[in-house]
Amino acid sequence: MSNLPDRDGRFRAVPVEWSLQQKGQNNLACFVMLFRTTEWYHEESQQWYAMQGYEITGWFFLEKKNGDLNEAQIQSLKDSLGWDGASIDSLWLGKWEGVEVQITTAYETYEGNTRLKIKWINPHDWEGGSGVGETDPNDVRAVSGRLGSKLRALSPANAGGPVPGGSPVAPPPGATPPASPPASPPASPPASPPASRAAPATPPSAPPNSPPPADRKQVENLAPSKRSGEFIHLSSVNSRESCWKFYIQQHDGDVERATKTWQDNWAAEYPSTGHDEMDPADWARLADMVDALVI
């Protein structure tokens, strides 16, 4: 049995074994890879610490339930492993021993069982999602004035619509960064997963593959208003409500298209995760998968 890491977070790791399989009721193509850790990243000190010998398996789906390629996942494998993406053979027959990558893990509870799961794979020198910069309101006004009419002409607006998954969840309070970095790094990483990542007391009995749409009257006021000039930016997405607003915005108010994209992306990235289990990073990841116009 694999010696699983005793905490979640970001790890550097090397592939040990891999295979190509068909998984689930739809026989979706899945690249399965076993990793062995080399380092763990301590968020508070922003330092890497040696953590060798732990093993964890990642399941990377190459296609969606509708038969389309899972382009976001394929690109992650190309960027991380150096796969050319030209064929399935070049993936599962590749020589990936010693190719150091970075994996991000999180605890997930499903049908009463809690396990550590690989959420993302990235290049070994990936520095997280902190490098996007801030949005200048003046830039927003300038770009909106320049592209607004063109976007409306491309796709007629329909600002109202239901949030997939029911009424929105209020965004959690933002974490306050420390006033200054720690004077010295800790002697060793924490011995157990942070309490904030503990499993919920009552897990959902069977999380849906994608949240079903709710009644329009409950949430029709959530879509961004063009009149008020409200825009949602990717860097600010941290909840189901803000994620859905972002989807509506990226589809220029077309609720039907936004819902379809939402459900496709959810099925591809979080097929066994309930929306109550999603954390701010998950919602940001879901928003980043939108393959539509970017404002």
N, C-alpha and C positions, 0 to 999 in steps of 0.2 A: 504493500500500500504506500502511496506517495506520502512524504513527510511535508504536510501543508504548512505554509507560513503561519505564525501565531498572531498575525495582525494584518490589517488591510493597508492600503496606500499604494505608493509608487515603488516599483522594484526594477532594478536592472537584472536581466536574466538571459540565459542562453538556451536555445532549443536542444532537447535531448532525443525525442522521438516525435514522429509526425505521420499522419495518414490522411487519406481522403475517404469520406464516408457520405452516405445518404441518411439523413436523420428526419424524424418526425413523420406525421401522417402524410405529408406532401413529398416525402423523399427529397428534401432540399439538400443540395450539395453543401458539404461542410468540411472545412479543413481543420483537423484536430491536431493540436501541438502541445506536447509536454515540455514545460520550461523548468530550469533549475536556477535558482536565484544566486546573484553575486553581491548585490548591494540593496539597501533600503534607504529611502529618502525621508529624513526627519523634517516635517513641515516647519516646526517652530524655529529650529536653528538653521534651516535651509542648507543642510549638509547631508552628504551621502555617507552611510556607514556600512562596513562589510557585514553581509548576512548571507553566508554561503550554505548550500546543501539542501535548502527547502525546495519542494517541487509542487507545481500546480499546472493543471491542464486548461487550455483555452479552446473554445469552440467558435470558429469563425465561419459564419454562413456566407456563401458566395452568391446566393440568389434569394429573391423574395418569393412570397407565396404566389404572387401573380406571374411568376416566371421571369421577371426582369432581373438583370444583374444587380447585386447589392454593391453599387459602385463605391460607396463610402468605405465599406469593409475591404473591398479589393484594393483600393488606393492605399489603405492603411498597411496592408500586407506588402504592397510594392515598396512603399516608403520605408518600412521597418526592416524587411528581410533583404531587399534588393531584388525581389522577384521581378522578371520582365513583364509579367502579365500576359504573355503571348499565348500560353496554353496551360491546360490543367497538368499535363505531364511535367512541364518545367517547374510547377509548384510542388507536387508531391514527390517528384524525383530529385528535387533540388538538394544541394549540399549545404544544409543550414547549420551544421555543427559549428559552434564557435562564433556565430553571428550574434553579437550582443544586441538586445533590444530593450525597450522599456515597456513594462506592463503596469496597468493601473487596476487594482483589485478593490472589491467592496463586498461586505456581507449581505447576503440576500436570503430571505425567508420565503419558502413556498411549501404549501400544504404541511405546515408544522415543522419543516426541516430547514435549518439555517446552515448555509455553506458559504465559503469564500469563493467568489467568482471573478474571473478576469473580465473587466468591462471594456478596456481598450488596449490596443497595442500601438506603440509609437517607436520612432528611431531612438537609439540608446541615449542620444544627447538632447532629447526633447526637454524643453524647460517649462512645460505646463502652459496653461491658457492665460498667462498674465501679460502677454506681449501685444495685445490688440490695441492698446492705447485708449484714450478717452474721446468721446464724441463732442465736438464743438457745436453748440446750437446754431452758430452762424453758418457753419458748413451745411447743417441740416436745411436751413432756410434757403441757402443758395442752390443746393442740389434739388430740393423739392420744387423750387421755382423753375429750374431748368428742365427737369424731367417729369414733373407731375402731369402735365397735359398729355405728354407722350405715353405715359403709363396708362392713363385713363383711356386713351384711344386704343391702346393695345388690348386691354381687357376691361370691359365695363364694370364699374364698381358695384358691389353689393355688400355694403358694410355690415349688415346684421347677420347673425347666425349662431347656432348652438356650439358650445364648447364640447368637443368629444370627451366623453368620460363623465359628464354630469356637471354639477355646480363646481366652481373653481375652488381650489385650496389657497388660502391666504399665504403669501410668501413668508417664510420663516424670518425671524429677526436676523439682520446681517451681522456677521461676526466682526468684532472690532479688532483691527490689527494691533499688535503690540507697539508701544510708543518707541521702543528701540530694540535692536536685536539682542539676544541673550549674551551675557558677558562671556560665557564659554559654552561650548557644546556639551550636552549631557554625556556622562561616562559611557552609557550604553542606551540603545533604544528601549522604549517601554516594553515591559514584559508581556503585556496582553493588549488586545484590541481596545481602543477608546470606548468608554461607556456610551458615548453618543451614537455609536454604530451598533448598539445592541439590537437584537431582534425585537419586533413589536410583540406585546403580550398575546394578542390574538391575531395571528396571520390570516389573510384571506383564504377561504377554502379552495378557490380555483380562480386566480386572477385571469381576466380575459386577455386575449392576444392583443386587443386594442380596445380602448374605452368606447362604449357606444354613445352616440349623440344623445343629448338631453333635450328637454322641452325648450323650444325657442324662447318662450316668454321668460324663462328663468335667467337666461344669459345673453339676450339679444343686445344688451348694452355694453358688452365686453369688447367688441371689435373696435379698432382704432378709428377715431372720428377724423375725417379729412377736414371738416370745418374747424375743429378745435386745434388742428395741427399736431395731434398726438401721434408720435411715432415710437415704436418699440425697436430698440437696437439689440443686436445679438449679445453684446457684453452685459446687458441688464436682465437677460432672461434667467430666472432662478426658481420659477414655480410653474404649475400647470396653467394658471391664468395668463401669465406673461408669455409662456410658450405658445399658447393658442392664439393670443393676439398677434404674435410674431408670424405665425402661419397664415392668419387671415391677411395680414399686411403684405406678406411676400407673394400672395396670390391676388393682390389688389382687390380684396373684398369678395372674391369668389369662394363662397363657403363650401360648395360642393367639391371643388378641386382641392381646397385646403384640407377638408375632411379625408378625402381619398389619400392624399400625400401623408397626412398624419397617421392613418391606419396602416399604410404600407411601411412607413419608417418604423412604426411601433412594432409591427410583426417581425421586421428584419432585425432590429436592434434589441428589443425587450420582449421576446415571445413568451416568456414565462414570468413576467414581472407585473405586479399590480400597481396601479397609479399611486396608491398610498405608500408604496415602498420606494418611490422615486425621490432622490434628493436633488438639491439645486444643481449639482454637476450633471445629473442625468437629464434634467430638463434642458440645460444648456446644450448638451450633446444632441438631444432630439431636435432642438431648434437649428443646430448647425447642419443637420442633415437635409434641410429644405433645399430642394433643387429647383429654385424659382428666382424671380427678379429680386435683387438686393437693393434696398433703399439706403 
